[in-house]
């Protein structure tokens, strides 16, 4: 179990790093940044990994198809969603 926790912690750290990168990018729309920030906060909650991942996925999924999103940012968001889906309890 502890090994899974370590793997999940590493995945979450990777997700947070990618979210941070998008939050610092001026070409990402404000509504997308808001959703990403809420997702990051969801990942920091004291919940089970699957609940954290589910809450973050819900926040990010809402904006993943925003038409104002630059193509590379959309790719990063899809990657984040993929990483979130890999987190299971």
Secondary structure, DSSP 4 states (H G I P E B T S, - for coil): -HHHHHHHHHHHHHHHHHHHHHHT-TTS-HHHHHHHHHHHHHHTSSS-HHHHHHHHHHHHHTTTT-TTS-HHHHHHHHHHHHHHHT---
